[in-house]
């Protein structure tokens, strides 16, 4: 017999399934990204830059909901891999522009198959494409709500 109230049971927490699915999804990406010699967080940075090149660290930070002190080491490693270049702005040295190198642009051609390969890996009769689409819509709403709440708390 449990002495814990039901509100404190793991299966009744909103945070746990989100945490678990995030970890499990990232694990699905790992072998695909190893082929490109990049990590999942590096992949997210590259996705942002492949969508729109030449962005300030602060803009990438906002898109990925990461603090700049978390993002900076990722960018340094991507620069060491010669996938991006970092250039301080002359007008304001606190601002750093991130641009894809030719190698970073070429990597996009190798990465373009990753979303399809991921879908193939997780395809199941238990979840439909419509359910996945609805889940993404709901998660995007949740992200927006939580981001707004976090801004108010800061």
Phi, psi and omega per residue, in radians:
X1 nan 2.267 -3.114
X2 -1.472 2.455 3.075
X3 -1.667 -0.121 -3.111
X4 -1.444 2.388 3.067
X5 -1.147 2.604 -3.102
X6 -0.961 -0.546 -3.140
X7 -1.060 -0.381 -3.110
X8 -1.801 0.176 3.080
X9 -1.335 2.466 -3.114
X10 -0.930 -0.814 -3.084
X11 -1.182 -0.187 3.111
X12 -1.746 0.118 -3.132
X13 -1.655 2.312 3.064
X14 -1.176 -0.621 -3.052
X15 -1.154 -0.627 -3.031
X16 -1.146 -0.872 -3.140
X17 -1.087 -0.576 3.098
X18 -1.176 -0.746 3.095
X19 -1.090 -0.836 -3.092
X20 -1.122 -0.782 -3.123
X21 -1.164 -0.611 3.086
X22 -1.084 -0.844 3.127
X23 -1.089 -0.795 -3.113
X24 -1.182 -0.630 3.121
X25 -1.202 -0.755 3.102
X26 -1.046 -0.680 3.110
X27 -1.080 -0.610 3.098
X28 -1.142 -0.603 -3.136
X29 -1.289 -0.498 -2.979
X30 -0.879 -0.949 -3.111
X31 -1.134 -0.546 3.130
X32 -1.196 -0.683 -3.114
X33 -1.390 -0.474 3.065
X34 -1.038 -0.594 3.098
X35 -1.075 -0.466 3.139
X36 -1.722 -0.055 -3.119
X37 1.070 0.737 3.063
X38 -2.363 2.756 3.090
X39 -1.615 2.948 3.110
X40 -1.062 -0.819 3.092
X41 -1.057 -0.638 3.083
X42 -1.136 -0.662 3.089
X43 -1.051 -0.742 3.127
X44 -1.076 -0.736 3.093
X45 -1.072 -0.798 -3.138
X46 -1.115 -0.661 3.083
X47 -0.999 -0.761 3.129
X48 -1.086 -0.761 -3.111
X49 -1.296 -0.567 3.080
X50 -1.179 -0.527 3.106
X51 -1.279 -0.706 3.118
X52 -2.667 1.941 -3.107
X53 -1.321 2.946 3.067
X54 1.007 1.304 -3.135
X55 -2.202 2.619 3.057
X56 -1.273 2.624 3.090
X57 -0.943 -0.728 -3.119
X58 -1.075 -0.631 3.129
X59 -1.243 -0.733 3.092
X60 -1.106 -0.722 3.122
X61 -1.005 -0.792 3.122
X62 -1.110 -0.763 -3.121
X63 -1.089 -0.672 -3.075
X64 -1.642 -0.015 -3.112
X65 0.968 0.758 3.120
X66 -2.103 2.556 3.022
X67 -1.265 2.640 -3.114
X68 -1.112 -0.515 3.118
X69 -1.244 -0.304 3.015
X70 -1.513 -0.659 -3.078
X71 -1.296 -0.650 -3.067
X72 -0.968 -0.836 3.108
X73 -1.085 -0.601 3.077
X74 -1.089 -0.771 -3.131
X75 -1.158 -0.660 3.102
X76 -1.096 -0.730 3.120
X77 -1.170 -0.665 3.082
X78 -1.143 -0.609 3.091
X79 -1.196 -0.710 3.090
X80 -1.075 -0.559 3.088
X81 -1.425 -0.004 3.135
X82 1.074 0.629 3.089
X83 -1.732 -0.437 3.074
X84 -2.394 2.850 2.978
X85 -2.217 2.554 -3.137
X86 -1.983 2.262 -3.138
X87 -2.306 2.129 3.066
X88 -1.227 2.424 3.113
X89 -1.304 2.319 3.135
X90 -1.154 -0.627 -3.102
X91 -1.228 -0.487 3.138
X92 -2.688 1.767 -3.030
X93 -1.147 -0.216 3.078
X94 -1.299 -0.339 -3.118
X95 -1.654 2.293 -3.130
X96 -2.129 2.186 3.119
X97 -1.598 2.297 3.126
X98 -1.908 2.245 -3.138
X99 -2.306 2.580 3.050
X100 -1.280 2.465 2.967
X101 -1.486 3.084 3.061
X102 -1.045 -0.703 3.114
X103 -1.103 -0.679 3.099
X104 -1.135 -0.668 3.095
X105 -1.200 -0.694 3.135
X106 -1.180 -0.561 3.136
X107 -1.082 -0.492 3.114
X108 -1.011 -0.676 3.140
X109 -1.105 -0.592 3.109
X110 -1.356 -0.512 -3.067
X111 -1.474 -0.280 -3.016
X112 -1.038 -0.426 -3.124
X113 -1.478 -0.171 -3.042
X114 -1.054 -0.841 -3.133
X115 -1.009 -0.736 -3.135
X116 -1.166 -0.735 3.124
X117 -1.122 -0.648 3.114
X118 -1.122 -0.794 3.123
X119 -1.042 -0.740 3.103
X120 -1.055 -0.700 -3.122
X121 -1.156 -0.573 -3.049
X122 -1.860 0.063 -3.126
X123 -1.012 2.419 -3.087
X124 -2.709 2.678 3.052
X125 -1.306 -0.257 -3.068
X126 -1.393 -0.256 -3.102
X127 -2.466 2.254 -3.079
X128 -1.600 2.866 3.072
X129 -1.056 -0.653 3.126
X130 -1.116 -0.713 3.110
X131 -1.123 -0.708 3.113
X132 -1.110 -0.765 3.126
X133 -1.069 -0.786 3.119
X134 -1.108 -0.716 3.130
X135 -1.084 -0.758 3.135
X136 -1.085 -0.737 3.106
X137 -1.049 -0.805 -3.141
X138 -1.130 -0.748 -3.137
X139 -1.116 -0.715 3.103
X140 -1.087 -0.673 3.067
X141 -1.111 -0.747 -3.141
X142 -1.109 -0.751 3.100
X143 -1.032 -0.807 -3.138
X144 -1.065 -0.782 3.132
X145 -1.106 -0.809 -3.120
X146 -1.165 -0.655 3.122
X147 -1.121 -0.746 3.111
X148 -1.106 -0.766 3.113
X149 -1.087 -0.745 3.136
X150 -1.094 -0.677 3.114
X151 -1.099 -0.701 3.127
X152 -1.162 -0.564 -3.117
X153 -1.389 -0.345 -3.105
X154 -1.303 nan nan
